Amino acid sequence: MFGFLKQVGDYTRDAVDAARNLTQGLAVTFDHMKRRPVTVQYPYEKLIPSERYRGRIHYEFDKCIACEVCVRVCPINLPVVDWVMNKATKKKELRNYSIDFGVCIFCGNCVEYCPTNCLSMTEEYELAAFDRHSLNYDNVALGRLPTSVTTDPSVLPLRELAYLPAGELDPHVVDPDRPRAGQRPEQVLAAMKSAAALTTVDAGESTTASTDRKEGAE
């Protein structure tokens, strides 16, 4: 008898869990049903990438010192640094630098650890090609200035959903001058620095007050 009741209880609990999960999934579906569809007419309209978007790597030949730090920190040892040792100056002379974007995973380690900041991530993501060998960029191709969605006169730039003003879902009807819902990274950093400065000032005032109380007690 008790075994039968336990089976009924387990079945009822599983049925309730299934109904709750189904309701949660349908709630998300119904929430999207009342939203207006937003279609980006690519390539005439393009979304503006985020500030920390990791696109094609830009390379500055004059800044490179051929230290090969980018090769050591790369998970797949991708960058190819061709250099020779100058016996007169006892320094490395860079000949060629290349990155194969057909293999690159765009992790950004080479950019982060470069000691001379000769590498930088751009917002260029249109790297499609008919030949995979054409994705192997040398120092000349890497040095080409990156394309920008906002500076291209033939493209209508649209903001992504995360960068639209609060309550807006359609980027086509938003004024470009309207502020977005969240703060930019530099704004967040400035707010953090201000909060840290206020904390330091408050800590200094507390220390001064405690010292004055001790001196008064003595």
Backbone bond lengths (Angstrom), bond angles and torsions (degrees), N, CA, C in turn:
res aa  C-N    CA-C-N  psi(-1)  N-CA   C-N-CA  omega(-1)  CA-C   N-CA-C  phi
1 M - - - 1.462 - - 1.529 110.94 -
2 F 1.346 114.95 -46.20 1.466 118.58 -179.07 1.535 111.55 -67.90
3 G 1.341 116.53 -33.22 1.446 119.57 176.49 1.517 112.42 -64.80
4 F 1.336 115.93 -39.27 1.462 119.67 177.85 1.528 111.17 -65.29
5 L 1.344 116.55 -42.45 1.471 119.81 178.99 1.532 111.17 -64.66
6 K 1.337 115.99 -36.31 1.469 118.99 178.19 1.532 110.67 -64.97
7 Q 1.342 116.27 -41.25 1.462 119.41 178.17 1.525 111.34 -63.74
8 V 1.345 116.80 -40.22 1.462 120.29 177.73 1.524 110.67 -63.92
9 G 1.326 116.48 -41.63 1.463 119.89 179.04 1.519 112.52 -64.42
10 D 1.350 116.21 -42.56 1.463 119.90 178.12 1.524 111.08 -63.88
11 Y 1.347 115.77 -41.39 1.468 119.30 179.41 1.534 111.05 -64.20
12 T 1.327 116.02 -41.22 1.467 119.86 179.45 1.528 110.76 -65.33
13 R 1.337 116.81 -41.39 1.468 120.04 179.80 1.525 110.90 -64.75
14 D 1.326 116.75 -41.83 1.465 119.90 178.15 1.529 111.17 -64.98
15 A 1.328 116.56 -37.99 1.461 119.44 178.93 1.522 111.17 -66.18
16 V 1.318 116.78 -39.60 1.467 120.46 178.55 1.523 110.73 -66.34
17 D 1.344 116.81 -42.81 1.469 119.92 177.57 1.529 111.56 -62.08
18 A 1.323 116.93 -42.01 1.459 120.17 178.77 1.521 111.33 -64.36
19 A 1.338 116.65 -40.53 1.463 119.44 178.72 1.521 111.32 -66.37
20 R 1.337 117.54 -38.32 1.460 120.57 178.40 1.523 111.43 -66.01
21 N 1.330 117.29 -44.35 1.463 120.43 178.59 1.528 111.32 -64.24
22 L 1.333 116.25 -39.18 1.457 119.70 178.08 1.522 111.36 -65.04
23 T 1.321 116.01 -38.61 1.463 120.17 178.74 1.524 111.28 -66.05
24 Q 1.330 116.64 -40.52 1.464 119.56 178.47 1.526 111.18 -63.55
25 G 1.336 116.98 -41.90 1.462 119.38 178.54 1.519 112.22 -65.12
26 L 1.342 117.03 -41.92 1.458 119.81 179.23 1.527 111.58 -68.11
27 A 1.336 116.93 -29.81 1.468 119.67 178.05 1.525 110.30 -63.04
28 V 1.333 116.92 -41.51 1.466 120.43 177.10 1.528 110.17 -64.89
29 T 1.336 116.51 -40.34 1.471 120.40 179.71 1.518 111.29 -64.03
30 F 1.332 116.57 -46.62 1.463 120.03 -179.79 1.518 111.78 -66.13
31 D 1.343 117.35 -31.84 1.460 120.31 177.96 1.519 111.10 -65.55
32 H 1.336 117.91 -37.02 1.462 121.15 178.44 1.524 112.02 -78.02
33 M 1.329 117.33 -21.88 1.465 119.31 -179.45 1.524 112.02 -67.98
34 K 1.304 117.84 -29.54 1.458 120.98 -178.35 1.532 112.56 -87.88
35 R 1.335 117.40 -0.92 1.460 120.69 178.79 1.530 110.12 -89.00
36 R 1.315 115.01 149.87 1.453 119.85 177.82 1.526 110.03 -77.54
37 P 1.331 117.77 138.97 1.472 119.07 177.55 1.522 110.99 -69.72
38 V 1.312 115.81 138.73 1.462 122.47 179.71 1.532 107.56 -119.46
39 T 1.318 116.72 115.16 1.457 122.07 -178.97 1.517 109.23 -117.10
40 V 1.316 116.09 126.85 1.458 122.08 177.27 1.520 108.01 -92.92
41 Q 1.315 116.86 118.82 1.466 122.33 -177.88 1.526 109.67 -81.80
42 Y 1.340 114.98 74.46 1.462 120.57 178.34 1.536 109.12 -73.11
43 P 1.329 120.02 139.33 1.469 129.19 7.30 1.520 114.52 -95.38
44 Y 1.335 117.97 10.32 1.457 119.81 179.89 1.530 111.46 -79.38
45 E 1.309 116.09 -23.54 1.458 122.82 174.90 1.528 108.44 -126.64
46 K 1.314 115.24 137.25 1.461 119.95 -179.92 1.522 109.76 -137.62
47 L 1.323 115.00 145.09 1.451 120.49 177.00 1.525 110.07 -78.66
48 I 1.312 115.76 140.63 1.462 121.11 177.32 1.531 108.42 -77.34
49 P 1.329 118.97 120.54 1.473 120.08 179.54 1.527 111.42 -63.71
50 S 1.305 115.89 159.26 1.459 121.21 179.21 1.528 110.63 -69.86
51 E 1.326 115.52 167.12 1.470 120.41 -176.81 1.524 111.80 -64.53
52 R 1.318 117.13 -30.31 1.468 120.72 -177.30 1.518 111.74 -105.70
53 Y 1.322 116.43 26.26 1.459 120.48 179.08 1.527 110.17 -68.10
54 R 1.321 116.24 136.59 1.461 121.20 -178.99 1.524 109.08 -103.89
55 G 1.325 115.24 93.52 1.455 121.20 178.89 1.515 111.07 -104.98
56 R 1.336 116.32 -148.38 1.465 120.29 -178.60 1.520 110.94 -60.04
57 I 1.316 115.63 140.21 1.459 121.83 -178.35 1.530 109.64 -81.19
58 H 1.320 115.34 131.52 1.466 121.73 175.83 1.524 108.88 -99.49
59 Y 1.328 116.24 136.69 1.462 121.89 -173.80 1.517 110.07 -126.37
60 E 1.337 115.74 135.78 1.459 122.49 177.99 1.527 108.70 -113.23
61 F 1.322 114.72 110.48 1.467 121.04 -173.36 1.524 111.78 -63.53
62 D 1.327 117.62 -37.55 1.464 120.86 -174.41 1.524 112.52 -68.47
63 K 1.310 117.87 -24.79 1.461 120.92 -177.88 1.523 112.89 -88.05
64 C 1.317 117.48 -18.77 1.462 120.94 -174.13 1.527 110.30 -71.27
65 I 1.329 116.56 135.18 1.465 122.57 178.69 1.532 111.44 -112.53
66 A 1.320 117.33 10.25 1.474 123.25 177.78 1.524 112.05 56.69
67 C 1.315 116.28 39.96 1.469 120.32 179.38 1.525 112.32 -78.50
68 E 1.332 116.90 -18.96 1.467 123.40 178.62 1.527 113.22 64.67
69 V 1.323 116.86 24.33 1.464 119.83 173.74 1.524 110.34 -65.97
70 C 1.332 116.42 -36.76 1.464 120.59 179.87 1.521 111.12 -62.62
71 V 1.328 116.98 -33.52 1.469 120.40 179.53 1.523 110.29 -71.40
72 R 1.324 116.98 -38.27 1.461 120.20 -177.09 1.519 112.21 -72.80
73 V 1.326 117.48 -34.86 1.467 119.33 -178.43 1.521 112.42 -86.88
74 C 1.334 118.10 -11.85 1.462 121.43 179.79 1.527 109.36 -70.80
75 P 1.336 119.04 130.15 1.475 120.14 -179.29 1.525 113.42 -61.69
76 I 1.337 117.88 -23.87 1.464 120.94 -177.68 1.529 111.85 -120.38
77 N 1.323 117.64 15.58 1.471 121.95 178.86 1.521 111.64 50.65
78 L 1.329 115.53 50.88 1.455 119.94 -169.06 1.530 114.75 -81.38
79 P 1.334 120.85 -50.13 1.477 119.02 -175.64 1.530 112.01 -59.71
80 V 1.318 115.53 138.63 1.460 122.00 177.68 1.521 107.85 -108.32
81 V 1.322 116.46 113.68 1.460 122.70 -178.19 1.531 108.36 -108.59
82 D 1.311 116.83 112.06 1.464 122.64 -179.58 1.524 108.35 -103.09
83 W 1.320 116.02 113.67 1.459 120.70 -178.06 1.525 109.88 -142.34
84 V 1.335 114.86 161.58 1.472 122.19 175.88 1.521 107.74 -131.24
85 M 1.318 115.66 154.55 1.461 121.07 179.24 1.529 109.82 -90.01
86 N 1.324 115.26 123.78 1.463 120.99 175.88 1.528 108.31 -83.29
87 K 1.334 115.64 112.75 1.462 119.21 -176.53 1.520 112.30 -68.59
88 A 1.313 116.79 -27.05 1.471 119.44 -178.71 1.522 110.79 -72.09
89 T 1.334 117.17 -48.63 1.463 121.13 -178.49 1.523 112.68 -93.16
90 K 1.341 116.65 -10.39 1.460 122.29 -178.07 1.527 111.29 56.56
91 K 1.331 115.13 39.97 1.450 121.92 178.18 1.531 109.77 -132.42
92 K 1.310 114.44 158.73 1.459 119.64 178.27 1.528 110.21 -76.25
93 E 1.314 115.11 140.50 1.462 121.19 174.37 1.527 107.86 -117.06
94 L 1.296 115.48 118.91 1.457 120.87 -177.15 1.521 110.56 -77.49
95 R 1.328 115.92 131.37 1.457 121.35 177.41 1.530 111.81 -101.50
96 N 1.313 115.46 -48.88 1.463 119.29 -176.47 1.521 109.27 -152.73
97 Y 1.327 114.54 151.74 1.463 121.51 178.55 1.526 107.00 -139.63
98 S 1.321 118.16 131.45 1.459 120.82 -176.66 1.521 110.86 -144.62
99 I 1.338 114.89 150.75 1.467 123.04 176.25 1.522 107.50 -136.47
100 D 1.323 116.30 130.37 1.456 121.90 178.67 1.528 108.34 -93.27
101 F 1.341 117.43 105.18 1.456 121.13 -178.19 1.528 112.29 -76.05
102 G 1.327 117.25 -6.72 1.449 119.21 172.40 1.515 112.09 -74.25
103 V 1.332 117.20 -15.77 1.462 122.97 179.93 1.524 111.85 -115.04
104 C 1.324 116.76 -24.62 1.470 122.11 -175.97 1.529 111.00 -59.23
105 I 1.338 116.22 137.99 1.464 121.84 178.32 1.524 111.50 -100.90
106 F 1.316 118.50 3.20 1.472 123.92 175.03 1.529 111.36 54.83
107 C 1.329 116.08 44.73 1.465 120.28 178.24 1.522 112.20 -77.69
108 G 1.339 117.52 -25.95 1.458 121.33 177.95 1.514 114.69 85.50
109 N 1.340 119.03 7.49 1.459 120.12 179.88 1.525 111.99 -64.74
110 C 1.321 117.08 -39.52 1.465 120.10 -179.39 1.520 110.87 -63.11
111 V 1.319 117.61 -37.36 1.459 121.76 179.59 1.521 110.54 -70.40
112 E 1.311 116.32 -40.34 1.464 120.30 -176.00 1.520 112.50 -69.91
113 Y 1.328 117.50 -36.38 1.465 120.52 -173.71 1.527 113.04 -99.24
114 C 1.323 118.79 0.47 1.464 120.13 179.44 1.529 109.88 -65.36
115 P 1.328 119.15 121.94 1.476 120.05 -175.86 1.518 113.90 -72.49
116 T 1.330 118.34 -22.20 1.463 121.00 -177.48 1.531 112.89 -107.16
117 N 1.321 117.30 3.10 1.473 122.02 -179.98 1.527 112.36 56.42
118 C 1.322 116.22 38.41 1.460 119.24 177.33 1.525 111.27 -85.13
119 L 1.324 118.39 -9.02 1.457 123.13 177.77 1.515 109.44 -113.17
120 S 1.312 116.87 142.07 1.461 121.77 178.69 1.514 109.18 -151.14
121 M 1.338 115.78 147.43 1.455 121.43 177.50 1.526 109.26 -86.40
122 T 1.315 116.69 138.93 1.454 121.93 179.87 1.527 109.15 -115.42
123 E 1.331 116.20 177.36 1.453 121.15 179.01 1.529 112.26 -96.75
124 E 1.319 116.80 12.28 1.465 120.93 -179.49 1.533 109.59 -80.99
125 Y 1.314 116.25 119.27 1.464 121.07 -177.37 1.527 113.02 -122.18
126 E 1.306 118.61 -5.13 1.460 121.73 -178.69 1.528 109.42 -86.50
127 L 1.324 115.79 86.00 1.461 121.94 -176.43 1.532 111.95 -116.65
128 A 1.333 117.50 18.20 1.464 119.93 -178.37 1.527 110.23 -65.75
129 A 1.332 115.27 142.43 1.463 121.21 -179.00 1.523 108.76 -149.70
130 F 1.329 116.15 156.66 1.459 121.42 177.70 1.526 111.89 -82.61
131 D 1.322 116.89 -24.53 1.462 122.14 -179.63 1.519 108.71 -119.38
132 R 1.318 117.44 124.36 1.460 120.10 -177.64 1.526 111.94 -66.49
133 H 1.320 117.02 -23.73 1.465 119.34 179.11 1.535 111.24 -69.91
134 S 1.321 117.63 -22.81 1.464 120.26 178.49 1.531 111.85 -73.90
135 L 1.336 116.99 -9.63 1.460 120.53 176.95 1.524 112.47 -82.98
136 N 1.322 117.17 -4.52 1.461 121.17 176.74 1.522 108.19 -85.19
137 Y 1.336 116.77 98.19 1.458 122.48 -175.08 1.524 110.31 -87.94
138 D 1.344 116.20 130.77 1.458 120.06 173.57 1.518 109.53 -88.52
139 N 1.325 116.72 -173.26 1.458 120.08 -176.21 1.528 112.06 -65.87
140 V 1.333 117.84 -26.51 1.460 120.22 178.20 1.531 110.35 -71.55
141 A 1.332 116.28 -46.45 1.460 119.66 179.30 1.524 111.54 -68.22
142 L 1.331 117.48 -36.45 1.462 120.31 177.87 1.517 111.70 -68.94
143 G 1.322 117.41 -28.14 1.460 121.07 179.80 1.512 113.79 -80.14
144 R 1.332 117.27 -8.29 1.467 119.47 178.55 1.527 109.91 -64.52
145 L 1.329 115.41 137.47 1.456 119.55 -179.34 1.517 110.30 -62.55
146 P 1.316 118.45 136.92 1.466 120.83 -176.94 1.521 111.40 -72.71
147 T 1.326 114.71 153.88 1.462 120.11 175.48 1.516 110.24 -81.18
148 S 1.323 115.79 152.74 1.454 121.48 -179.16 1.520 109.11 -130.51
149 V 1.318 115.88 136.68 1.460 120.59 -179.57 1.524 110.71 -67.93
150 T 1.321 116.73 -36.56 1.458 120.64 -174.87 1.518 113.44 -75.83
151 T 1.331 117.95 -21.19 1.468 120.84 -178.02 1.519 112.98 -100.39
152 D 1.324 118.50 -2.94 1.457 122.17 180.00 1.525 108.87 -84.61
153 P 1.341 119.10 114.76 1.470 119.85 -176.50 1.527 113.61 -70.36
154 S 1.318 118.03 -17.86 1.470 120.94 -178.04 1.524 113.18 -90.26
155 V 1.328 117.26 2.73 1.462 121.38 -176.06 1.520 109.14 -123.78
156 L 1.321 116.12 139.25 1.456 121.58 174.22 1.523 108.63 -93.08
157 P 1.342 118.05 108.66 1.469 119.61 -178.70 1.531 111.22 -76.26
158 L 1.314 115.84 137.71 1.455 122.41 179.66 1.523 109.12 -125.79
159 R 1.305 115.52 141.15 1.450 119.90 178.68 1.531 110.99 -81.76
160 E 1.323 115.80 144.93 1.448 120.31 176.78 1.525 110.40 -70.93
161 L 1.346 115.48 168.05 1.463 120.86 -175.93 1.526 111.56 -60.66
162 A 1.331 116.87 -37.69 1.460 120.05 -177.99 1.521 112.90 -69.99
163 Y 1.325 117.87 -16.56 1.461 121.40 -176.53 1.525 112.56 -109.99
164 L 1.326 116.66 11.29 1.458 120.36 176.77 1.524 109.72 -84.77
165 P 1.329 118.41 159.58 1.465 120.50 174.98 1.523 111.25 -61.48
166 A 1.305 116.19 161.16 1.460 121.37 -177.82 1.527 110.26 -62.15
167 G 1.322 116.60 129.52 1.454 122.19 178.06 1.510 114.88 89.58
168 E 1.328 118.26 -5.76 1.466 121.27 -179.18 1.532 110.48 -99.35
169 L 1.322 116.31 139.69 1.458 121.67 179.93 1.520 113.11 -122.14
170 D 1.320 117.27 -19.11 1.457 121.48 -177.41 1.527 109.55 -107.39
171 P 1.341 119.18 113.86 1.468 119.93 -178.72 1.514 113.72 -71.69
172 H 1.336 118.60 -13.50 1.457 120.74 -177.01 1.532 112.30 -73.35
173 V 1.329 117.56 -24.88 1.464 120.59 -174.19 1.520 112.39 -106.22
174 V 1.322 117.84 10.89 1.459 121.83 -176.50 1.519 109.73 -98.57
175 D 1.324 116.09 132.79 1.456 121.73 175.90 1.534 109.17 -67.47
176 P 1.327 118.99 131.19 1.481 119.59 -178.50 1.525 113.64 -60.36
177 D 1.325 117.72 -22.89 1.461 120.40 -178.06 1.526 113.35 -83.87
178 R 1.329 117.41 -10.56 1.463 119.45 -179.43 1.521 110.67 -70.81
179 P 1.318 117.76 135.63 1.479 119.34 -178.16 1.513 110.71 -70.84
180 R 1.295 115.47 152.02 1.455 120.32 179.89 1.525 110.16 -83.86
181 A 1.332 115.91 172.00 1.457 120.37 -175.34 1.522 111.96 -69.02
182 G 1.321 117.61 -43.47 1.452 120.95 -178.30 1.513 112.23 -97.41
183 Q 1.314 116.07 175.59 1.454 122.65 179.87 1.525 110.25 -95.09
184 R 1.315 115.12 154.44 1.448 120.81 175.24 1.535 109.63 -74.89
185 P 1.341 118.21 159.04 1.472 119.51 -178.66 1.518 113.50 -56.49
186 E 1.341 117.92 -39.12 1.460 118.83 179.93 1.535 111.44 -68.42
187 Q 1.332 117.07 -30.69 1.457 120.07 176.20 1.530 111.46 -69.52
188 V 1.321 115.87 -40.57 1.465 119.74 176.92 1.523 110.68 -63.72
189 L 1.350 116.71 -41.42 1.465 120.82 178.87 1.524 111.08 -64.23
190 A 1.337 117.22 -41.39 1.466 120.03 178.18 1.534 111.28 -63.88
191 A 1.336 116.66 -40.03 1.464 120.17 178.27 1.526 110.94 -64.83
192 M 1.335 116.74 -39.62 1.466 120.21 178.20 1.522 111.39 -65.30
193 K 1.340 117.04 -39.72 1.463 120.14 178.23 1.528 110.93 -66.19
194 S 1.334 117.14 -39.77 1.462 120.15 178.47 1.521 110.91 -64.33
195 A 1.338 116.44 -42.02 1.463 119.90 178.85 1.521 111.30 -64.85
196 A 1.350 116.43 -38.82 1.461 119.63 178.53 1.524 111.00 -66.81
197 A 1.343 116.48 -38.75 1.465 119.51 178.53 1.527 111.15 -64.91
198 L 1.334 116.78 -41.95 1.464 120.06 178.15 1.526 111.01 -64.03
199 T 1.319 116.82 -38.42 1.467 120.30 178.23 1.513 111.21 -64.31
200 T 1.338 116.01 -40.11 1.467 120.19 178.79 1.523 111.11 -65.22
201 V 1.334 115.97 -41.65 1.462 119.89 178.86 1.523 110.78 -64.51
202 D 1.344 116.91 -43.57 1.459 120.40 178.90 1.517 111.51 -63.49
203 A 1.343 116.59 -39.31 1.468 119.65 178.57 1.520 110.88 -65.78
204 G 1.356 116.79 -39.10 1.457 119.86 178.10 1.518 112.38 -65.75
205 E 1.332 117.39 -40.30 1.457 120.80 177.61 1.525 111.23 -65.57
206 S 1.322 117.71 -38.61 1.464 120.79 178.43 1.521 110.75 -65.23
207 T 1.338 116.80 -40.46 1.465 120.40 178.56 1.519 111.17 -64.84
208 T 1.352 116.65 -41.56 1.467 120.51 178.91 1.521 110.98 -64.43
209 A 1.345 116.45 -41.23 1.457 119.62 -179.51 1.527 110.97 -65.78
210 S 1.319 117.48 -41.33 1.480 119.83 179.83 1.519 110.16 -66.33
211 T 1.340 117.49 -36.73 1.470 120.46 178.44 1.523 110.81 -65.95
212 D 1.330 116.56 -40.11 1.465 120.39 178.60 1.523 110.60 -64.84
213 R 1.340 117.36 -38.92 1.447 119.32 178.99 1.514 112.03 -65.62
214 K 1.353 116.80 -39.08 1.449 120.27 177.68 1.523 111.47 -64.17
215 E 1.353 115.99 -43.00 1.463 119.01 179.87 1.531 110.66 -65.87
216 G 1.342 116.96 -36.69 1.459 119.50 178.42 1.515 112.16 -66.92
217 A 1.353 115.29 -36.53 1.479 119.01 179.76 1.507 110.37 -68.05
218 E 1.353 117.37 -35.41 1.470 119.51 179.52 1.527 111.15 -71.11
